[in-house]
């Protein structure tokens, strides 16, 4: 796994720099605008292009050398980061500059992430795919934990342009790591031959491949539901906790959540996951559902922190189970298109969550659970009334929906038996990997 480890290390360093920049930009936007809506606009600019361009990106990935596509994507991101740094240094930085840069960075990510995922099965033996996915999750969690701690110090010492320069050099590290690893070209299979044609035809192949496999398609439907629910909960966790606790307590809650992801990633890196990987997906759905119910049950920082830790722990278990299923069941030469289609189908619900979370909270659930509100005399007797309790009710309802979706998905035979019914598309022996060039 030497080649994968080098590539993973470079990308982990890059993720740390990206999280540093995200924290610094968030501080800058709040200090200069004081607007949550404008901050949400930045998030949409950072997410929408990579999701919308996923099918085209997948076709490009399978047509060209994946390593060089990742190198070019990192170079593009580095250039964007340096541009922001120069604008800030000159005092010219404006919100629209950040929006434009976020769009370009998102387009770059639409190539980088699927290319990375599609390269793993070319570098890692099939039996170690779960461990590789666990390493990826551990790296992401470490970046999430370290970035806020580092950025808080760096912003006061070297200011935002210094943070952006550090981010630039993390992209340099990621690019250097890719330059010393050779990613083998995948062998051409019958699927590739059948999909040959225009870029649009090849882009549509990922969709057709997924739809033709009911087990994978159903899993993506499950992920679309869970990603929507988790995204809504992630947006509303801030007002939920701050409705009864101070910002310092909220910071502790977030740190423990990041620790849960890290612990889960480390466990999966060492263990590799259950022999039947579908159990890892089911575990995630059950834990997330129960966690949401407990988060809404009572305004207690200890209860919410414990629930979030276990929810965060379950995320690497799911990713280290679901991603290897796709990697082992999909021919390597079409994984770029398939992973791009997966990203579009499973993450397409996230922007909708961003748009609906605020109105659901402010206009529906908070009024229902206000003192003297329509549900104050019934549900309010169980979970309380006042600020934040409407969000708590929404959490509990989403937890129930998560549990029902998990049960329905597991009872579907095509999902439950996916690992037995679908033939593996990659061999058991270790792929040949060389350094250099």
Residue pairs with C-beta under 8 A, 6 or more apart in sequence:
1 123
1 124
1 125
1 128
1 131
1 132
2 433
2 435
3 123
3 181
3 182
3 183
3 433
3 434
3 435
4 120
4 123
4 124
4 132
4 433
5 135
6 177
6 180
6 181
7 116
7 119
7 123
7 177
7 178
7 181
7 183
8 132
8 135
8 136
8 139
9 177
10 173
10 174
10 175
10 176
10 177
10 178
11 116
11 136
11 139
11 174
11 177
12 139
12 140
12 142
12 143
13 170
13 173
13 174
14 74
14 77
14 170
14 171
14 173
14 174
15 139
15 140
15 143
16 142
16 143
16 146
16 147
16 170
17 81
17 166
17 167
17 168
17 169
17 170
17 171
18 77
18 143
18 167
18 170
19 143
19 144
19 146
19 147
19 148
19 151
20 147
20 150
20 151
20 154
20 163
20 166
20 167
21 81
21 84
21 163
21 164
21 167
22 147
23 147
23 148
23 151
23 152
24 151
24 154
24 155
24 160
24 163
24 164
25 42
25 98
25 160
26 39
27 151
27 155
27 160
28 88
28 93
28 160
29 35
29 38
29 39
29 42
29 95
29 98
30 39
32 95
33 39
33 95
38 95
40 354
40 358
41 95
41 99
42 95
42 98
42 99
42 102
43 354
44 351
44 354
45 98
45 99
45 102
45 103
45 106
46 102
46 105
46 106
47 106
47 347
47 350
47 351
47 354
48 106
48 351
49 103
49 106
49 107
49 110
50 57
50 106
50 107
50 109
50 110
50 113
50 343
51 110
51 343
51 344
51 347
51 348
51 350
51 351
52 344
53 107
53 110
54 110
54 114
54 340
54 341
54 343
54 344
55 203
55 204
55 206
55 207
55 337
55 340
55 341
55 344
56 199
56 200
56 203
56 340
57 110
57 111
57 114
57 336
57 340
58 114
58 203
58 206
58 336
58 337
58 338
58 339
58 340
58 341
59 199
59 200
59 202
59 203
59 205
59 206
59 336
59 337
59 340
60 69
60 111
60 199
60 336
61 69
61 111
61 114
61 115
61 118
61 336
61 337
61 340
62 118
62 192
62 202
62 333
62 334
62 335
62 336
62 337
63 199
63 202
65 183
65 185
66 115
66 118
66 119
66 183
66 336
67 119
67 178
67 181
67 182
67 183
69 111
69 112
69 115
70 111
70 112
70 115
70 116
70 119
70 178
71 175
71 178
71 179
72 111
73 108
73 109
73 111
73 112
73 115
74 108
74 112
74 171
74 174
74 175
74 178
75 171
75 175
76 104
76 105
76 108
77 105
77 108
77 109
77 112
77 171
78 168
78 171
78 172
78 175
80 101
80 104
80 105
80 108
81 164
81 167
81 168
81 171
82 164
82 165
82 168
83 101
84 93
84 97
84 98
84 101
84 164
85 161
85 164
85 165
85 168
86 161
87 93
87 97
88 159
88 160
88 161
88 164
89 161
110 340
113 339
113 343
114 336
114 339
114 340
114 343
115 336
117 323
117 327
117 335
117 339
118 332
118 335
118 336
118 339
119 183
120 129
120 132
120 133
120 327
121 129
121 327
121 328
121 332
121 335
121 426
121 431
122 183
122 184
122 186
122 332
122 431
123 181
123 183
123 184
123 431
123 433
124 132
124 431
125 428
125 429
125 430
125 431
126 327
126 328
126 424
126 426
126 427
126 428
127 272
127 428
128 272
129 323
129 324
129 327
129 328
130 268
130 271
130 272
130 273
130 277
130 320
130 321
130 324
131 268
131 269
131 270
131 271
131 272
131 320
132 324
133 268
133 273
133 316
133 319
133 320
133 321
133 323
133 324
134 264
134 265
134 266
134 267
134 268
134 269
134 270
134 271
134 272
134 273
134 316
134 320
135 265
135 269
136 265
136 319
137 261
137 264
137 265
137 268
137 315
137 316
137 319
137 320
138 262
138 265
138 266
138 268
138 269
138 316
139 265
140 261
140 265
141 258
141 259
141 261
141 262
141 264
141 265
141 312
141 316
142 262
144 258
144 261
145 255
145 258
145 259
145 262
148 251
148 254
148 255
151 163
154 162
154 163
154 166
155 163
158 165
180 435
180 436
181 435
182 433
182 434
182 435
182 436
182 437
184 431
184 432
184 433
186 331
186 332
186 333
186 335
187 332
187 333
188 333
189 331
189 333
189 334
189 425
191 205
191 209
191 331
191 333
191 334
192 331
192 333
192 334
195 201
195 202
195 205
195 334
195 337
196 202
202 337
203 337
203 340
205 334
205 337
206 334
206 337
206 338
206 339
206 340
206 341
206 342
207 341
209 330
209 334
209 337
209 338
209 341
210 216
210 217
210 220
210 338
210 341
210 342
210 345
211 217
213 329
213 422
214 414
215 412
215 414
215 415
215 417
215 418
215 421
215 422
216 325
216 326
216 329
216 418
216 422
218 409
218 412
218 414
218 415
219 281
219 322
219 325
219 409
219 415
219 418
220 342
220 345
220 346
221 345
221 409
222 281
222 285
222 405
222 406
222 409
222 415
223 322
223 345
223 346
224 345
224 346
224 347
224 348
224 349
225 349
225 401
225 402
225 405
226 284
226 285
226 288
226 402
226 405
227 346
227 347
227 349
227 350
227 353
228 349
228 350
228 352
228 353
229 288
229 292
229 353
229 398
229 401
229 402
230 288
231 349
231 350
231 353
231 354
231 357
232 353
232 356
232 357
232 360
232 394
232 398
233 292
233 295
233 395
233 398
235 353
235 354
235 357
235 358
236 357
236 361
236 391
236 394
236 395
237 253
237 295
237 308
238 250
239 361
239 388
239 391
240 295
240 304
240 388
240 391
240 392
240 395
241 249
241 250
241 253
241 301
241 304
242 250
242 388
243 299
243 386
243 387
243 388
243 389
243 391
244 299
244 301
244 387
244 388
245 253
245 301
249 301
252 301
252 305
253 301
253 304
253 305
253 308
256 305
256 308
256 309
257 305
257 308
257 309
257 311
257 312
258 312
259 309
259 312
260 308
260 309
260 310
260 311
260 312
260 313
261 312
261 313
261 315
261 316
263 313
264 312
264 313
264 314
264 315
264 316
264 317
265 316
265 320
267 313
267 316
267 317
268 316
268 317
268 320
272 320
273 280
273 317
273 320
273 321
273 324
274 280
274 321
276 419
277 321
277 322
277 324
277 325
277 419
278 321
278 325
278 410
278 415
278 416
278 418
278 419
279 321
280 317
280 318
280 320
280 321
280 322
281 318
281 321
281 322
281 409
282 406
282 409
282 410
283 314
283 317
283 318
284 314
284 315
284 317
284 318
284 321
285 318
285 402
285 403
285 405
285 406
285 409
286 403
286 406
287 310
287 311
287 313
287 314
288 311
288 314
288 399
288 402
289 399
289 400
289 401
289 402
289 403
289 406
290 307
290 399
290 403
291 307
291 308
291 310
291 311
291 314
291 399
292 307
292 311
292 395
292 396
292 398
292 399
292 402
293 395
293 396
293 399
293 400
294 303
294 304
294 306
294 307
295 303
295 304
295 307
295 308
295 392
295 395
295 399
296 383
296 391
296 392
296 393
296 394
296 395
296 396
296 399
297 303
297 383
297 392
297 396
298 383
298 384
299 384
299 388
299 389
299 392
325 418
325 419
326 335
326 338
326 339
326 342
327 335
327 426
328 424
328 425
328 426
329 418
329 422
329 423
329 424
329 425
330 338
330 425
331 425
331 426
332 425
332 426
360 394
361 390
361 391
361 394
364 390
365 390
365 391
365 393
365 394
366 387
366 389
366 390
366 391
367 373
367 374
367 390
368 374
368 375
368 390
368 393
369 375
369 376
369 379
369 380
369 383
369 384
369 385
369 386
369 389
369 390
369 392
369 393
370 376
370 385
370 386
370 390
371 385
371 386
372 385
373 380
373 385
375 393
376 385
379 393
380 389
383 389
383 392
383 393
383 396
384 392
409 415
410 416
414 421
